[in-house]
Amino acid sequence: MLKTADGPAGVWVDSVAGVVRLKPSMVELSPAGLRGDRDCVAGLGRKGSQLYILLDPEQALAP
């Protein structure tokens, strides 16, 4: 459930490829170069050789 300016909202997705659990120690702040008008990128996650971009869904879906 997301909180928007108009109230709670849901997100519909076609599929989920997988779920990854990251420990807080595996998450880094997003680099300044990834930030745009909105701060949609909440951070970067690293697990082994994989890199994950963590989105802030409320910011990503904001009008």
PyMOL Python script that loads the backbone (N, CA, C, O; Angstrom):
from pymol import cmd

cmd.read_pdbstr("""\
ATOM      1  N   MET A   1       0.853  -1.176   0.000  1.00  0.00           N
ATOM      2  CA  MET A   1       0.000   0.000   0.000  1.00  0.00           C
ATOM      3  C   MET A   1       0.892   1.230   0.000  1.00  0.00           C
ATOM      4  O   MET A   1       1.826   1.337   0.795  1.00  0.00           O
ATOM      5  N   LEU A   2       0.597   2.149  -0.893  1.00  0.00           N
ATOM      6  CA  LEU A   2       1.351   3.402  -0.992  1.00  0.00           C
ATOM      7  C   LEU A   2       0.517   4.549  -0.463  1.00  0.00           C
ATOM      8  O   LEU A   2      -0.711   4.538  -0.557  1.00  0.00           O
ATOM      9  N   LYS A   3       1.187   5.528   0.086  1.00  0.00           N
ATOM     10  CA  LYS A   3       0.509   6.743   0.526  1.00  0.00           C
ATOM     11  C   LYS A   3       0.744   7.809  -0.535  1.00  0.00           C
ATOM     12  O   LYS A   3       1.890   8.105  -0.874  1.00  0.00           O
ATOM     13  N   THR A   4      -0.316   8.379  -1.053  1.00  0.00           N
ATOM     14  CA  THR A   4      -0.204   9.453  -2.040  1.00  0.00           C
ATOM     15  C   THR A   4      -0.906  10.694  -1.496  1.00  0.00           C
ATOM     16  O   THR A   4      -1.550  10.648  -0.448  1.00  0.00           O
ATOM     17  N   ALA A   5      -0.775  11.791  -2.215  1.00  0.00           N
ATOM     18  CA  ALA A   5      -1.434  13.029  -1.797  1.00  0.00           C
ATOM     19  C   ALA A   5      -2.947  12.854  -1.789  1.00  0.00           C
ATOM     20  O   ALA A   5      -3.646  13.532  -1.036  1.00  0.00           O
ATOM     21  N   ASP A   6      -3.465  11.934  -2.633  1.00  0.00           N
ATOM     22  CA  ASP A   6      -4.902  11.694  -2.710  1.00  0.00           C
ATOM     23  C   ASP A   6      -5.378  10.581  -1.788  1.00  0.00           C
ATOM     24  O   ASP A   6      -6.570  10.276  -1.754  1.00  0.00           O
ATOM     25  N   GLY A   7      -4.462   9.970  -1.039  1.00  0.00           N
ATOM     26  CA  GLY A   7      -4.817   8.878  -0.145  1.00  0.00           C
ATOM     27  C   GLY A   7      -4.079   7.604  -0.513  1.00  0.00           C
ATOM     28  O   GLY A   7      -3.168   7.637  -1.340  1.00  0.00           O
ATOM     29  N   PRO A   8      -4.455   6.479   0.087  1.00  0.00           N
ATOM     30  CA  PRO A   8      -3.754   5.229  -0.178  1.00  0.00           C
ATOM     31  C   PRO A   8      -3.964   4.764  -1.623  1.00  0.00           C
ATOM     32  O   PRO A   8      -5.008   5.019  -2.223  1.00  0.00           O
ATOM     33  N   ALA A   9      -2.959   4.083  -2.167  1.00  0.00           N
ATOM     34  CA  ALA A   9      -3.032   3.567  -3.533  1.00  0.00           C
ATOM     35  C   ALA A   9      -2.325   2.225  -3.595  1.00  0.00           C
ATOM     36  O   ALA A   9      -1.462   1.927  -2.769  1.00  0.00           O
ATOM     37  N   GLY A  10      -2.691   1.426  -4.570  1.00  0.00           N
ATOM     38  CA  GLY A  10      -2.048   0.141  -4.793  1.00  0.00           C
ATOM     39  C   GLY A  10      -1.321   0.158  -6.120  1.00  0.00           C
ATOM     40  O   GLY A  10      -1.532   1.054  -6.938  1.00  0.00           O
ATOM     41  N   VAL A  11      -0.467  -0.828  -6.337  1.00  0.00           N
ATOM     42  CA  VAL A  11       0.286  -0.945  -7.587  1.00  0.00           C
ATOM     43  C   VAL A  11       0.007  -2.325  -8.165  1.00  0.00           C
ATOM     44  O   VAL A  11       0.093  -3.334  -7.465  1.00  0.00           O
ATOM     45  N   TRP A  12      -0.327  -2.358  -9.441  1.00  0.00           N
ATOM     46  CA  TRP A  12      -0.605  -3.607 -10.126  1.00  0.00           C
ATOM     47  C   TRP A  12       0.593  -3.962 -10.982  1.00  0.00           C
ATOM     48  O   TRP A  12       1.045  -3.135 -11.774  1.00  0.00           O
ATOM     49  N   VAL A  13       1.117  -5.163 -10.846  1.00  0.00           N
ATOM     50  CA  VAL A  13       2.257  -5.608 -11.650  1.00  0.00           C
ATOM     51  C   VAL A  13       1.875  -6.863 -12.424  1.00  0.00           C
ATOM     52  O   VAL A  13       1.009  -7.627 -11.998  1.00  0.00           O
ATOM     53  N   ASP A  14       2.528  -7.067 -13.563  1.00  0.00           N
ATOM     54  CA  ASP A  14       2.254  -8.254 -14.378  1.00  0.00           C
ATOM     55  C   ASP A  14       2.853  -9.513 -13.762  1.00  0.00           C
ATOM     56  O   ASP A  14       2.235 -10.577 -13.785  1.00  0.00           O
ATOM     57  N   SER A  15       4.044  -9.388 -13.217  1.00  0.00           N
ATOM     58  CA  SER A  15       4.687 -10.543 -12.607  1.00  0.00           C
ATOM     59  C   SER A  15       5.812 -10.091 -11.691  1.00  0.00           C
ATOM     60  O   SER A  15       6.248  -8.940 -11.729  1.00  0.00           O
ATOM     61  N   VAL A  16       6.264 -11.017 -10.876  1.00  0.00           N
ATOM     62  CA  VAL A  16       7.408 -10.785  -9.991  1.00  0.00           C
ATOM     63  C   VAL A  16       8.446 -11.844 -10.336  1.00  0.00           C
ATOM     64  O   VAL A  16       8.163 -13.041 -10.281  1.00  0.00           O
ATOM     65  N   ALA A  17       9.644 -11.404 -10.691  1.00  0.00           N
ATOM     66  CA  ALA A  17      10.705 -12.338 -11.086  1.00  0.00           C
ATOM     67  C   ALA A  17      11.366 -12.990  -9.873  1.00  0.00           C
ATOM     68  O   ALA A  17      11.889 -14.099  -9.974  1.00  0.00           O
ATOM     69  N   GLY A  18      11.347 -12.321  -8.754  1.00  0.00           N
ATOM     70  CA  GLY A  18      11.959 -12.869  -7.563  1.00  0.00           C
ATOM     71  C   GLY A  18      11.952 -11.854  -6.445  1.00  0.00           C
ATOM     72  O   GLY A  18      11.683 -10.671  -6.656  1.00  0.00           O
ATOM     73  N   VAL A  19      12.247 -12.326  -5.268  1.00  0.00           N
ATOM     74  CA  VAL A  19      12.322 -11.465  -4.097  1.00  0.00           C
ATOM     75  C   VAL A  19      13.722 -11.611  -3.519  1.00  0.00           C
ATOM     76  O   VAL A  19      14.220 -12.723  -3.344  1.00  0.00           O
ATOM     77  N   VAL A  20      14.350 -10.482  -3.225  1.00  0.00           N
ATOM     78  CA  VAL A  20      15.701 -10.476  -2.677  1.00  0.00           C
ATOM     79  C   VAL A  20      15.657  -9.813  -1.309  1.00  0.00           C
ATOM     80  O   VAL A  20      15.105  -8.723  -1.155  1.00  0.00           O
ATOM     81  N   ARG A  21      16.234 -10.469  -0.328  1.00  0.00           N
ATOM     82  CA  ARG A  21      16.336  -9.883   1.007  1.00  0.00           C
ATOM     83  C   ARG A  21      17.744  -9.330   1.172  1.00  0.00           C
ATOM     84  O   ARG A  21      18.736 -10.030   0.971  1.00  0.00           O
ATOM     85  N   LEU A  22      17.804  -8.063   1.541  1.00  0.00           N
ATOM     86  CA  LEU A  22      19.094  -7.402   1.743  1.00  0.00           C
ATOM     87  C   LEU A  22      19.205  -6.955   3.193  1.00  0.00           C
ATOM     88  O   LEU A  22      18.266  -6.385   3.749  1.00  0.00           O
ATOM     89  N   LYS A  23      20.343  -7.215   3.795  1.00  0.00           N
ATOM     90  CA  LYS A  23      20.614  -6.706   5.129  1.00  0.00           C
ATOM     91  C   LYS A  23      20.929  -5.221   5.011  1.00  0.00           C
ATOM     92  O   LYS A  23      21.414  -4.785   3.967  1.00  0.00           O
ATOM     93  N   PRO A  24      20.672  -4.438   6.040  1.00  0.00           N
ATOM     94  CA  PRO A  24      20.994  -3.010   5.981  1.00  0.00           C
ATOM     95  C   PRO A  24      22.447  -2.744   5.587  1.00  0.00           C
ATOM     96  O   PRO A  24      22.740  -1.741   4.937  1.00  0.00           O
ATOM     97  N   SER A  25      23.348  -3.629   5.975  1.00  0.00           N
ATOM     98  CA  SER A  25      24.763  -3.439   5.627  1.00  0.00           C
ATOM     99  C   SER A  25      25.021  -3.612   4.126  1.00  0.00           C
ATOM    100  O   SER A  25      26.089  -3.243   3.639  1.00  0.00           O
ATOM    101  N   MET A  26      24.059  -4.164   3.395  1.00  0.00           N
ATOM    102  CA  MET A  26      24.202  -4.379   1.955  1.00  0.00           C
ATOM    103  C   MET A  26      23.644  -3.224   1.139  1.00  0.00           C
ATOM    104  O   MET A  26      23.713  -3.239  -0.090  1.00  0.00           O
ATOM    105  N   VAL A  27      23.091  -2.223   1.814  1.00  0.00           N
ATOM    106  CA  VAL A  27      22.446  -1.097   1.136  1.00  0.00           C
ATOM    107  C   VAL A  27      23.294   0.152   1.289  1.00  0.00           C
ATOM    108  O   VAL A  27      23.760   0.471   2.383  1.00  0.00           O
ATOM    109  N   GLU A  28      23.491   0.861   0.175  1.00  0.00           N
ATOM    110  CA  GLU A  28      24.253   2.115   0.158  1.00  0.00           C
ATOM    111  C   GLU A  28      23.319   3.254  -0.253  1.00  0.00           C
ATOM    112  O   GLU A  28      22.315   3.028  -0.928  1.00  0.00           O
ATOM    113  N   LEU A  29      23.650   4.456   0.152  1.00  0.00           N
ATOM    114  CA  LEU A  29      22.905   5.620  -0.311  1.00  0.00           C
ATOM    115  C   LEU A  29      23.084   5.766  -1.811  1.00  0.00           C
ATOM    116  O   LEU A  29      24.124   5.400  -2.358  1.00  0.00           O
ATOM    117  N   SER A  30      22.077   6.298  -2.470  1.00  0.00           N
ATOM    118  CA  SER A  30      22.183   6.469  -3.916  1.00  0.00           C
ATOM    119  C   SER A  30      23.167   7.589  -4.243  1.00  0.00           C
ATOM    120  O   SER A  30      23.194   8.611  -3.558  1.00  0.00           O
ATOM    121  N   PRO A  31      23.977   7.399  -5.291  1.00  0.00           N
ATOM    122  CA  PRO A  31      24.908   8.449  -5.703  1.00  0.00           C
ATOM    123  C   PRO A  31      24.145   9.676  -6.203  1.00  0.00           C
ATOM    124  O   PRO A  31      23.041   9.557  -6.734  1.00  0.00           O
ATOM    125  N   ALA A  32      24.732  10.830  -6.030  1.00  0.00           N
ATOM    126  CA  ALA A  32      24.085  12.080  -6.441  1.00  0.00           C
ATOM    127  C   ALA A  32      23.744  12.067  -7.930  1.00  0.00           C
ATOM    128  O   ALA A  32      22.776  12.709  -8.338  1.00  0.00           O
ATOM    129  N   GLY A  33      24.510  11.357  -8.743  1.00  0.00           N
ATOM    130  CA  GLY A  33      24.265  11.308 -10.181  1.00  0.00           C
ATOM    131  C   GLY A  33      22.976  10.612 -10.567  1.00  0.00           C
ATOM    132  O   GLY A  33      22.480  10.813 -11.675  1.00  0.00           O
ATOM    133  N   LEU A  34      22.418   9.795  -9.677  1.00  0.00           N
ATOM    134  CA  LEU A  34      21.161   9.101  -9.957  1.00  0.00           C
ATOM    135  C   LEU A  34      19.948   9.924  -9.571  1.00  0.00           C
ATOM    136  O   LEU A  34      18.823   9.594  -9.946  1.00  0.00           O
ATOM    137  N   ARG A  35      20.164  10.965  -8.846  1.00  0.00           N
ATOM    138  CA  ARG A  35      19.044  11.791  -8.388  1.00  0.00           C
ATOM    139  C   ARG A  35      18.647  12.768  -9.480  1.00  0.00           C
ATOM    140  O   ARG A  35      19.495  13.414 -10.096  1.00  0.00           O
ATOM    141  N   GLY A  36      17.347  12.866  -9.706  1.00  0.00           N
ATOM    142  CA  GLY A  36      16.830  13.800 -10.700  1.00  0.00           C
ATOM    143  C   GLY A  36      15.942  14.819 -10.024  1.00  0.00           C
ATOM    144  O   GLY A  36      16.219  15.263  -8.910  1.00  0.00           O
ATOM    145  N   ASP A  37      14.859  15.189 -10.717  1.00  0.00           N
ATOM    146  CA  ASP A  37      13.907  16.140 -10.143  1.00  0.00           C
ATOM    147  C   ASP A  37      13.278  15.580  -8.871  1.00  0.00           C
ATOM    148  O   ASP A  37      13.044  16.302  -7.902  1.00  0.00           O
ATOM    149  N   ARG A  38      13.015  14.294  -8.900  1.00  0.00           N
ATOM    150  CA  ARG A  38      12.471  13.609  -7.719  1.00  0.00           C
ATOM    151  C   ARG A  38      13.515  12.614  -7.242  1.00  0.00           C
ATOM    152  O   ARG A  38      14.289  12.086  -8.039  1.00  0.00           O
ATOM    153  N   ASP A  39      13.533  12.366  -5.975  1.00  0.00           N
ATOM    154  CA  ASP A  39      14.503  11.429  -5.408  1.00  0.00           C
ATOM    155  C   ASP A  39      13.877  10.036  -5.385  1.00  0.00           C
ATOM    156  O   ASP A  39      13.549   9.517  -4.319  1.00  0.00           O
ATOM    157  N   CYS A  40      13.711   9.428  -6.576  1.00  0.00           N
ATOM    158  CA  CYS A  40      13.053   8.123  -6.715  1.00  0.00           C
ATOM    159  C   CYS A  40      13.943   6.973  -6.267  1.00  0.00           C
ATOM    160  O   CYS A  40      13.444   5.938  -5.827  1.00  0.00           O
ATOM    161  N   VAL A  41      15.251   7.144  -6.374  1.00  0.00           N
ATOM    162  CA  VAL A  41      16.179   6.071  -6.008  1.00  0.00           C
ATOM    163  C   VAL A  41      16.487   6.191  -4.516  1.00  0.00           C
ATOM    164  O   VAL A  41      17.110   7.154  -4.070  1.00  0.00           O
ATOM    165  N   ALA A  42      16.033   5.185  -3.754  1.00  0.00           N
ATOM    166  CA  ALA A  42      16.235   5.202  -2.304  1.00  0.00           C
ATOM    167  C   ALA A  42      17.623   4.719  -1.923  1.00  0.00           C
ATOM    168  O   ALA A  42      18.128   5.064  -0.855  1.00  0.00           O
ATOM    169  N   GLY A  43      18.244   3.926  -2.784  1.00  0.00           N
ATOM    170  CA  GLY A  43      19.580   3.419  -2.495  1.00  0.00           C
ATOM    171  C   GLY A  43      19.988   2.350  -3.485  1.00  0.00           C
ATOM    172  O   GLY A  43      19.254   2.029  -4.419  1.00  0.00           O
ATOM    173  N   LEU A  44      21.167   1.807  -3.265  1.00  0.00           N
ATOM    174  CA  LEU A  44      21.685   0.717  -4.076  1.00  0.00           C
ATOM    175  C   LEU A  44      21.951  -0.461  -3.164  1.00  0.00           C
ATOM    176  O   LEU A  44      22.523  -0.308  -2.085  1.00  0.00           O
ATOM    177  N   GLY A  45      21.536  -1.632  -3.600  1.00  0.00           N
ATOM    178  CA  GLY A  45      21.786  -2.844  -2.830  1.00  0.00           C
ATOM    179  C   GLY A  45      22.776  -3.724  -3.562  1.00  0.00           C
ATOM    180  O   GLY A  45      22.718  -3.839  -4.786  1.00  0.00           O
ATOM    181  N   ARG A  46      23.675  -4.340  -2.836  1.00  0.00           N
ATOM    182  CA  ARG A  46      24.658  -5.245  -3.431  1.00  0.00           C
ATOM    183  C   ARG A  46      24.589  -6.581  -2.706  1.00  0.00           C
ATOM    184  O   ARG A  46      24.636  -6.653  -1.478  1.00  0.00           O
ATOM    185  N   LYS A  47      24.476  -7.631  -3.505  1.00  0.00           N
ATOM    186  CA  LYS A  47      24.476  -8.992  -2.958  1.00  0.00           C
ATOM    187  C   LYS A  47      25.301  -9.834  -3.914  1.00  0.00           C
ATOM    188  O   LYS A  47      24.874 -10.141  -5.028  1.00  0.00           O
ATOM    189  N   GLY A  48      26.487 -10.200  -3.460  1.00  0.00           N
ATOM    190  CA  GLY A  48      27.418 -10.910  -4.341  1.00  0.00           C
ATOM    191  C   GLY A  48      27.810 -10.000  -5.495  1.00  0.00           C
ATOM    192  O   GLY A  48      28.222  -8.860  -5.278  1.00  0.00           O
ATOM    193  N   SER A  49      27.684 -10.495  -6.707  1.00  0.00           N
ATOM    194  CA  SER A  49      28.030  -9.685  -7.881  1.00  0.00           C
ATOM    195  C   SER A  49      26.813  -8.927  -8.426  1.00  0.00           C
ATOM    196  O   SER A  49      26.924  -8.224  -9.431  1.00  0.00           O
ATOM    197  N   GLN A  50      25.658  -9.064  -7.772  1.00  0.00           N
ATOM    198  CA  GLN A  50      24.432  -8.422  -8.242  1.00  0.00           C
ATOM    199  C   GLN A  50      24.283  -7.027  -7.635  1.00  0.00           C
ATOM    200  O   GLN A  50      24.610  -6.795  -6.471  1.00  0.00           O
ATOM    201  N   LEU A  51      23.782  -6.111  -8.454  1.00  0.00           N
ATOM    202  CA  LEU A  51      23.504  -4.740  -8.026  1.00  0.00           C
ATOM    203  C   LEU A  51      22.010  -4.501  -8.189  1.00  0.00           C
ATOM    204  O   LEU A  51      21.442  -4.798  -9.239  1.00  0.00           O
ATOM    205  N   TYR A  52      21.375  -3.966  -7.157  1.00  0.00           N
ATOM    206  CA  TYR A  52      19.941  -3.702  -7.174  1.00  0.00           C
ATOM    207  C   TYR A  52      19.706  -2.220  -6.955  1.00  0.00           C
ATOM    208  O   TYR A  52      20.315  -1.612  -6.075  1.00  0.00           O
ATOM    209  N   ILE A  53      18.826  -1.640  -7.752  1.00  0.00           N
ATOM    210  CA  ILE A  53      18.432  -0.247  -7.574  1.00  0.00           C
ATOM    211  C   ILE A  53      17.144  -0.265  -6.756  1.00  0.00           C
ATOM    212  O   ILE A  53      16.143  -0.846  -7.175  1.00  0.00           O
ATOM    213  N   LEU A  54      17.175   0.365  -5.604  1.00  0.00           N
ATOM    214  CA  LEU A  54      16.034   0.389  -4.695  1.00  0.00           C
ATOM    215  C   LEU A  54      15.233   1.665  -4.939  1.00  0.00           C
ATOM    216  O   LEU A  54      15.736   2.771  -4.741  1.00  0.00           O
ATOM    217  N   LEU A  55      14.000   1.502  -5.365  1.00  0.00           N
ATOM    218  CA  LEU A  55      13.160   2.660  -5.668  1.00  0.00           C
ATOM    219  C   LEU A  55      12.273   3.022  -4.483  1.00  0.00           C
ATOM    220  O   LEU A  55      11.855   2.158  -3.712  1.00  0.00           O
ATOM    221  N   ASP A  56      11.998   4.300  -4.356  1.00  0.00           N
ATOM    222  CA  ASP A  56      10.998   4.788  -3.413  1.00  0.00           C
ATOM    223  C   ASP A  56       9.704   4.878  -4.234  1.00  0.00           C
ATOM    224  O   ASP A  56       9.545   5.825  -5.004  1.00  0.00           O
ATOM    225  N   PRO A  57       8.784   3.928  -4.095  1.00  0.00           N
ATOM    226  CA  PRO A  57       7.612   3.890  -4.966  1.00  0.00           C
ATOM    227  C   PRO A  57       6.728   5.129  -4.847  1.00  0.00           C
ATOM    228  O   PRO A  57       6.116   5.543  -5.831  1.00  0.00           O
ATOM    229  N   GLU A  58       6.653   5.712  -3.683  1.00  0.00           N
ATOM    230  CA  GLU A  58       5.834   6.921  -3.525  1.00  0.00           C
ATOM    231  C   GLU A  58       6.401   8.057  -4.368  1.00  0.00           C
ATOM    232  O   GLU A  58       5.639   8.798  -4.989  1.00  0.00           O
ATOM    233  N   GLN A  59       7.715   8.208  -4.401  1.00  0.00           N
ATOM    234  CA  GLN A  59       8.345   9.255  -5.214  1.00  0.00           C
ATOM    235  C   GLN A  59       8.277   8.892  -6.699  1.00  0.00           C
ATOM    236  O   GLN A  59       8.028   9.759  -7.537  1.00  0.00           O
ATOM    237  N   ALA A  60       8.494   7.633  -7.025  1.00  0.00           N
ATOM    238  CA  ALA A  60       8.483   7.206  -8.421  1.00  0.00           C
ATOM    239  C   ALA A  60       7.127   7.386  -9.072  1.00  0.00           C
ATOM    240  O   ALA A  60       7.049   7.678 -10.265  1.00  0.00           O
ATOM    241  N   LEU A  61       6.052   7.217  -8.307  1.00  0.00           N
ATOM    242  CA  LEU A  61       4.712   7.305  -8.855  1.00  0.00           C
ATOM    243  C   LEU A  61       4.029   8.641  -8.588  1.00  0.00           C
ATOM    244  O   LEU A  61       2.869   8.826  -8.956  1.00  0.00           O
ATOM    245  N   ALA A  62       4.730   9.566  -7.958  1.00  0.00           N
ATOM    246  CA  ALA A  62       4.152  10.882  -7.673  1.00  0.00           C
ATOM    247  C   ALA A  62       3.902  11.636  -8.962  1.00  0.00           C
ATOM    248  O   ALA A  62       4.681  11.513  -9.908  1.00  0.00           O
ATOM    249  N   PRO A  63       2.839  12.409  -9.022  1.00  0.00           N
ATOM    250  CA  PRO A  63       2.551  13.185 -10.252  1.00  0.00           C
ATOM    251  C   PRO A  63       3.557  14.275 -10.496  1.00  0.00           C
ATOM    252  O   PRO A  63       3.449  15.005 -11.481  1.00  0.00           O
TER     253      PRO A  63
END
""", "prot")
cmd.dss("prot")
cmd.show_as("cartoon", "prot")
cmd.util.cbc("prot")
cmd.orient("prot")
